[in-house]
Amino acid sequence: MLVPDPKAVRKLLTRYASLRIAYAERGRPETARELEDVSYTLCVMMGTTDVYDAVAKADALLMAGTAAAGSGTRDRGPRPPVERRTVGLRTGADHPAEPLAESGR
């Protein structure tokens, strides 16, 4: 049996989730069409006819890949900390959240 590339599966799952959210928020017809296309592609890639089964199989595939990668003997060492930033917003008591480009300050 052919196994899909985990990177492609992850990318498709991300797109599927983003479109589900966008469609729930706005309900635009073009978003619905794109969601149908992504759902179909996910079903074909995972060998199912139901998108919920496809998502479950995709999650299982990615979890299996993560578990297999984590069982290696090579020590990769600790990961460096990730710096979290808020880009483009000015906040504070005297500055409500506003885009910097539009603030004129």
Backbone torsions as a table, in degrees:
resi	resn	phi	psi	omega
1	MET	NA	137.7	177.3
2	LEU	-77.0	138.5	178.6
3	VAL	-112.1	126.9	-179.2
4	PRO	-66.6	154.5	177.9
5	ASP	-65.1	123.9	-178.8
6	PRO	-57.4	-33.9	178.4
7	LYS	-64.9	-41.5	178.7
8	ALA	-67.0	-38.9	178.7
9	VAL	-64.5	-45.9	179.9
10	ARG	-60.9	-43.5	179.6
11	LYS	-62.8	-42.4	-179.5
12	LEU	-67.8	-40.7	176.6
13	LEU	-62.6	-40.6	178.1
14	THR	-62.6	-44.8	179.1
15	ARG	-64.0	-42.5	178.8
16	TYR	-58.6	-48.3	-178.8
17	ALA	-63.7	-42.0	179.1
18	SER	-62.5	-41.8	179.6
19	LEU	-69.1	-36.8	176.8
20	ARG	-60.8	-43.3	179.2
21	ILE	-65.4	-47.5	-179.4
22	ALA	-60.5	-41.0	-179.7
23	TYR	-68.6	-38.7	178.7
24	ALA	-65.5	-34.7	-178.5
25	GLU	-78.1	-41.5	-171.6
26	ARG	-116.5	-31.6	178.9
27	GLY	65.1	32.1	-179.2
28	ARG	-74.4	143.2	179.5
29	PRO	-60.4	-37.8	-179.9
30	GLU	-67.3	-33.3	176.1
31	THR	-68.3	-39.2	178.1
32	ALA	-62.6	-42.3	178.7
33	ARG	-64.4	-43.5	179.7
34	GLU	-65.7	-37.8	177.0
35	LEU	-63.6	-40.4	176.5
36	GLU	-62.0	-43.1	179.2
37	ASP	-62.7	-46.1	-179.1
38	VAL	-66.4	-39.4	178.6
39	SER	-62.4	-44.1	178.9
40	TYR	-61.4	-47.1	-179.2
41	THR	-61.6	-41.6	178.5
42	LEU	-63.2	-41.0	178.1
43	CYS	-63.4	-44.5	179.6
44	VAL	-63.8	-44.6	-178.0
45	MET	-62.3	-36.3	-176.2
46	MET	-96.3	-2.7	175.8
47	GLY	74.0	37.4	179.3
48	THR	-128.3	171.5	174.5
49	THR	-114.6	-1.0	-179.6
50	ASP	-121.3	128.7	-175.1
51	VAL	-64.1	-33.2	179.3
52	TYR	-67.9	-37.1	174.2
53	ASP	-66.0	-39.3	179.9
54	ALA	-63.6	-42.5	178.9
55	VAL	-64.5	-42.5	178.8
56	ALA	-62.4	-44.1	178.7
57	LYS	-66.0	-38.7	178.8
58	ALA	-64.4	-43.9	177.2
59	ASP	-60.5	-43.3	179.4
60	ALA	-63.1	-41.4	178.3
61	LEU	-61.0	-45.6	-178.8
62	LEU	-68.9	-37.2	177.6
63	MET	-66.7	-39.6	178.3
64	ALA	-64.0	-39.5	178.6
65	GLY	-66.8	-38.0	178.2
66	THR	-67.4	-42.6	179.1
67	ALA	-65.1	-41.2	179.8
68	ALA	-66.2	-39.5	-180.0
69	ALA	-68.6	-33.5	-179.4
70	GLY	-76.9	-12.9	-177.5
71	SER	-92.3	4.6	179.3
72	GLY	-67.7	162.1	-178.0
73	THR	-91.4	-13.4	-178.1
74	ARG	-74.5	129.3	178.3
75	ASP	-88.7	120.5	-179.3
76	ARG	-91.9	-8.3	179.7
77	GLY	78.1	174.8	-179.2
78	PRO	-71.3	149.7	177.2
79	ARG	-83.3	146.1	177.0
80	PRO	-68.3	152.6	179.7
81	PRO	-65.5	149.7	179.3
82	VAL	-99.7	125.3	178.5
83	GLU	-85.1	126.4	179.3
84	ARG	-98.2	132.3	-178.3
85	ARG	-129.7	149.5	168.6
86	THR	-107.5	113.7	-174.3
87	VAL	-99.5	132.4	171.4
88	GLY	83.1	7.1	178.6
89	LEU	-121.1	140.4	174.8
90	ARG	-108.7	124.6	-178.8
91	THR	-128.9	162.1	178.2
92	GLY	146.2	173.9	-177.3
93	ALA	-63.2	-40.0	-178.9
94	ASP	-91.3	-4.5	179.6
95	HIS	-131.3	97.0	174.7
96	PRO	-63.0	158.7	-178.7
97	ALA	-54.6	118.1	178.6
98	GLU	-149.6	148.9	178.3
99	PRO	-64.3	137.5	179.9
100	LEU	-63.2	-39.0	-176.8
101	ALA	-63.6	-29.5	-177.4
102	GLU	-96.6	-4.7	-173.5
103	SER	-73.9	-29.4	179.9
104	GLY	72.3	13.8	179.7
105	ARG	-101.6	NA	NA
